[in-house]
Amino acid sequence: MGEKRAMAVVMFVMAYGLAVTTLTASEIPATCNGDERMLSFCGVYLVNIKPNPSSDCCKGASDAFKRAMAVANGQGIRDICNCLRVAGPSLNFHQDKLVSLPDACGIKLSFSMHLCIFGD
């Protein structure tokens, strides 16, 4: 009987964690216009609940990074970096997870994620 109770508690904690990390549009900073899908789907990875990003996360991240890199004057890259710098702390994202997201999803970037997130 004790095992069933323990399993119920574990399931509740997991469900609560998932609910907490599912972001609504109002929680995503305005600086992230167009990147909402990446932030929403990658939340459980970026707050360190899941060890690996989901396929939806990687699809959203790929779309966001491709869109950012497509802007010829570099403004798209500046915009996505600004989004991640602002959204990261306010959404309790781990900076190391933000830096590793492209590699974890197999996304090739034309810029340094370390510079993007840390700015140094």
Protein Blocks (a to p, Z undefined) as FASTA:
>chain_A
ZZmmmmmmmmmmmmmmmmmmmccfklpcfklgoilmmmmmmmmmmnomafbdcfklmmmm
mmmmmmmmmpmnlmmmmmmmmmmmmmmmmnopafklmmmmmmmnopacfbdfklmmnoZZ
